[in-house]
Amino acid sequence: AYSFAAGPARLPDAVLERARDELFVRGVDGAATLERPFTGDAFRATLAHARERLATLLDLPPGYRILFLAGGAMHQFSLLPMNLLGTARCAAYADSGYWSQRAIDEARRYTEVVIAARYIGATPLAAPTTGRWHLPQGCAYCHITPNETVDGLAYPELPHTGAVPLVADATSCFLATPLDVTRFGLIYASAQKNLGIAGLTVLVVRDELLGRVAPHVPTAFSYRIQAQQDSTYNTPPTAAIHVAALVFDWIADNGGLTALAAANRRKAEGIYRVIDGSGGVYTAPVVPAHRSVTNIRFHLGDTALTERFVAEAEAHGLHHLRGHPRIGGLRASLYNAMPDAGASALAEFMADFARRNG
Ligand code: PLP
């Protein structure tokens, strides 16, 4: 059986096996990984390993820090303005769909939000493109959501924001492809898609942005303090960091981000080919150049057919294919850990379903 859930998502088989062996078994110190103090040598070594592995995978340039913070990406929707506004009078946000709108709503509680770009709010959807950006000087940062998990929309290219640091909520695309970190001031992603289990958010931040934190920000939420204290100002999510380290090992052992990107493209193309070749039985609401390779959205003609699809898919061992409750329809999420066999099983089922219902 395969889960196509948008998150928490499937872990790589090898990671699930290592986690079972490593998290729950007590060592000579009388503690299992889950039970070890975060101040001890064992966890310190895990944290250093996770940081170094991730830096290598990202080809991290000098001048950037990696933070491992408790909580999810939505916590960062508030912590970003609290940490990055400094003396600026505004922050710029691109509105590309559900998650960017949630980030915008939260940022408005702290500052004036300038909408730097908007997706075209019609079918087919399209991500903001470089030509239509409005970016006033003086904004503290420009926030984008390069992969909109709910809408199934991905940026085909990154905007150029000049001196304004580019900040990305990369929750559903982090480590799915190589990334030019130098284009960003800050990247954040919660772990439960491509980095392991929920409870952890990874931040990659340019050093010079750490000086902007507002004085009233609670100490545990200060990027600067957490950077100074190696993400251990308070108890970090130790188990989630351990699992993330296992995931980073798995990525390195499987050819790194370039190999993953090729595999992800291949998996997604197999599904989109079935959608586009179904003679209109399935429709994908996003323009081809802006389609996500991770979260594939598609629709069937009516609710009864959609319900039949979900029931038959589950009988074939293909689970969690409903779209986000806000927009309905269907969605297949193919994160890094989805094997080719899972994507092929879904593509074959979809092709057969289309033949029987066309
Ligand atoms: N941003 C994006 C792009 C997401 O996909 C999600 C979750 O699906 C979130 C934010 C919310 O993350 P969390 O639940 O970790 O706060």
Residues whose N, C-alpha, C, O or C-beta is under 5 A from the ligand:
A	BS01	PLP	G72 A73 M74 H75 W99 N147 T149 D169 T171 S172 S190
